[in-house]
């Protein structure tokens, strides 16, 4: 969506983020968006736990998930003992797949300058707030161009009661142009782990997308609420800057995050939509040159287009888990083009 955030917004705008992840009572969701349920979920407005790309879509009954065993993963990690970087990556990915935080700690300790591994530690909610804070500070210091590291660090500072410092870190995101969630690299390593556990190439590719973790998206909800509550206490100039950066964060999550998943897209759209809640259509929006009404229309049009794309690919069958020859090509395109780009490619192949 072609929207530019205005640095001169004076209207009082707060925001919160909401989308897609359901409570434990909901069905298990998986990666393929070719299920009617995901069309409704694009417009959902609850998000209450860490998730992953696979949580967006119902599990197909005929598809049997592949389990990576602890023993296979241990052997895989040991095979890289002479290569510090690969050994550290294998430890962390093994920790992710077996829900073993000690393996994640060990991997990060083995390669302390590896920002990708720090990101995994910083977003893994098996660690308490203080441990995540330590990882997030290191990630923030080591990745000066990554605005996502600012959001994560500020979120945990708020969580631990350090409000002034949190605001300072959030405002520093203005100088960080990129949004790096390391998802393409994480997906590749997950594929390697599943291959080491005996999966076929197709199975490994599917599982590497289904189980790609994106826990930071759900956390943005609490972070957004804290910023919204803080805004009325700030001087008008500082409050306007917080609103501008809040809008920027929504667009980044929707359009720039490297994972490019439907979860990212819809989360960002929902965040942007909520930024505008309660404002008259005729007022200036956070987006340069657009009124609130015009911005709402653009956001709703993008959601409509996204629903149509998901519905159309749903009608073409279960392309991700059915054993189609397109499966491996499709997963590769998710990593390069993002999930929407991959679906558009698939649609062109189905015509």
BELVENGI-V341452 format. One record per residue. N is the residue number from 1. PSI is psi as a letter, one per 40 degrees, with the letter a starting at -180 (* if undefined). D_LAST is the distance of its C-alpha to the last C-alpha in Angstrom with 2 decimals. Layout:
N:PSI:D_LAST
N:PSI:D_LAST
//
This chain:
1:h:25.53
2:g:28.05
3:h:31.30
4:h:34.53
5:h:37.27
6:h:40.56
7:e:43.73
8:e:45.91
9:h:44.74
10:e:47.85
11:i:46.47
12:h:47.00
13:h:43.70
14:i:43.36
15:i:40.28
16:i:39.08
17:i:35.83
18:h:34.21
19:h:30.97
20:d:29.29
21:h:31.77
22:i:33.47
23:i:36.91
24:e:37.76
25:e:37.61
26:i:33.85
27:i:31.40
28:h:30.58
29:i:27.40
30:a:25.12
31:d:22.44
32:h:19.04
33:e:17.98
34:f:15.93
35:h:19.01
36:d:20.04
37:d:23.33
38:d:22.07
39:d:20.95
40:d:24.61
41:d:25.86
42:d:24.41
43:e:27.17
44:i:29.79
45:f:33.04
46:h:34.89
47:h:35.16
48:e:38.15
49:i:37.81
50:i:36.45
51:a:32.94
52:i:30.13
53:d:26.38
54:e:26.32
55:e:28.29
56:e:25.39
57:i:23.66
58:i:25.03
59:h:25.64
60:h:23.75
61:d:26.49
62:e:25.50
63:h:25.39
64:h:28.86
65:i:29.59
66:h:31.45
67:h:34.91
68:h:36.49
69:i:40.17
70:d:42.97
71:d:44.62
72:d:41.56
73:d:41.05
74:d:44.75
75:d:44.60
76:d:41.58
77:d:43.47
78:d:46.63
79:e:44.90
80:e:44.71
81:d:48.34
82:e:49.15
83:h:46.37
84:d:47.14
85:d:43.79
86:d:41.67
87:d:44.27
88:d:44.20
89:d:40.39
90:d:40.47
91:d:43.20
92:d:41.36
93:d:38.04
94:d:40.11
95:d:41.80
96:d:38.55
97:d:37.31
98:e:40.73
99:f:41.68
100:g:44.72
101:d:45.78
102:d:48.56
103:d:46.15
104:d:44.43
105:d:47.90
106:d:48.86
107:d:45.78
108:d:46.33
109:d:50.02
110:d:49.22
111:g:47.12
112:e:48.40
113:e:46.88
114:h:43.31
115:d:41.54
116:d:38.48
117:d:40.80
118:d:42.79
119:d:39.70
120:d:39.05
121:d:42.71
122:d:42.75
123:e:39.94
124:h:40.91
125:e:42.62
126:e:44.69
127:i:46.98
128:i:49.31
129:d:49.32
130:d:52.01
131:d:50.32
132:d:46.98
133:d:48.97
134:d:50.48
135:d:47.12
136:d:45.70
137:d:48.67
138:d:48.23
139:d:44.50
140:d:45.39
141:d:48.04
142:e:45.96
143:g:42.78
144:e:44.09
145:e:40.74
146:h:38.92
147:d:39.19
148:d:37.84
149:d:41.06
150:d:43.01
151:d:41.32
152:d:41.91
153:d:45.50
154:d:46.34
155:d:44.91
156:d:47.22
157:d:50.15
158:d:49.77
159:d:49.59
160:e:52.86
161:e:54.67
162:g:54.68
163:d:53.43
164:d:54.79
165:d:53.48
166:d:50.06
167:d:49.89
168:d:50.98
169:d:48.26
170:d:45.57
171:d:46.78
172:e:46.65
173:e:42.85
174:d:42.91
175:e:43.75
176:h:40.98
177:e:37.75
178:i:35.42
179:h:33.87
180:h:33.84
181:e:33.12
182:f:32.83
183:d:29.86
184:d:28.12
185:d:31.42
186:d:32.09
187:d:28.76
188:d:29.56
189:d:33.02
190:d:31.82
191:d:29.66
192:d:32.84
193:d:34.84
194:d:32.61
195:d:32.60
196:e:36.39
197:e:36.48
198:e:34.90
199:i:31.23
200:i:28.61
201:d:26.51
202:d:23.47
203:d:25.84
204:d:27.52
205:d:24.42
206:d:23.28
207:d:26.87
208:d:27.31
209:d:24.70
210:d:25.71
211:e:29.35
212:h:29.20
213:h:32.03
214:f:31.96
215:d:35.33
216:d:36.21
217:d:33.79
218:d:35.80
219:d:39.01
220:d:38.10
221:d:38.84
222:d:42.52
223:d:42.75
224:d:41.46
225:d:43.95
226:d:46.76
227:d:45.92
228:d:45.71
229:d:49.12
230:d:50.63
231:d:49.61
232:e:52.36
233:e:55.00
234:i:54.06
235:i:55.48
236:d:53.28
237:d:52.24
238:d:51.29
239:d:49.51
240:d:47.42
241:d:46.45
242:d:45.44
243:d:43.22
244:d:41.61
245:d:40.97
246:d:39.63
247:d:36.99
248:d:36.21
249:d:35.85
250:d:33.25
251:d:31.12
252:d:31.61
253:d:30.57
254:d:27.42
255:d:26.41
256:e:28.46
257:h:29.06
258:d:27.79
259:d:26.36
260:f:23.64
261:i:23.01
262:d:21.93
263:d:25.61
264:d:26.79
265:d:24.62
266:d:25.67
267:d:29.23
268:d:29.63
269:d:28.35
270:d:30.72
271:d:33.51
272:d:33.06
273:d:33.02
274:d:36.22
275:d:37.91
276:e:37.90
277:h:39.16
278:e:42.38
279:i:42.28
280:i:42.52
281:d:39.56
282:e:41.84
283:i:43.02
284:i:41.85
285:i:39.21
286:e:39.18
287:h:36.55
288:h:38.16
289:e:37.92
290:h:36.32
291:i:38.13
292:d:37.55
293:d:35.72
294:d:33.37
295:d:32.68
296:d:32.02
297:d:29.53
298:d:27.59
299:d:27.65
300:d:26.50
301:d:23.64
302:d:22.42
303:d:22.82
304:d:20.87
305:d:17.92
306:d:18.19
307:d:18.36
308:d:15.26
309:d:13.26
310:d:15.00
311:d:14.53
312:d:10.77
313:d:10.71
314:d:13.56
315:e:11.79
316:e:9.56
317:i:12.99
318:g:15.66
319:d:14.06
320:d:17.26
321:e:20.02
322:e:18.81
323:e:19.33
324:i:15.78
325:e:15.96
326:e:13.84
327:d:16.75
328:d:19.09
329:d:16.69
330:d:15.56
331:d:19.27
332:d:20.27
333:d:17.95
334:d:19.41
335:d:22.76
336:d:22.04
337:e:19.64
338:i:20.50
339:d:18.55
340:d:16.80
341:d:15.79
342:d:14.60
343:d:12.48
344:d:10.95
345:d:10.34
346:d:8.89
347:d:6.47
348:d:5.49
349:d:5.64
350:e:3.80
351:*:0.00
//
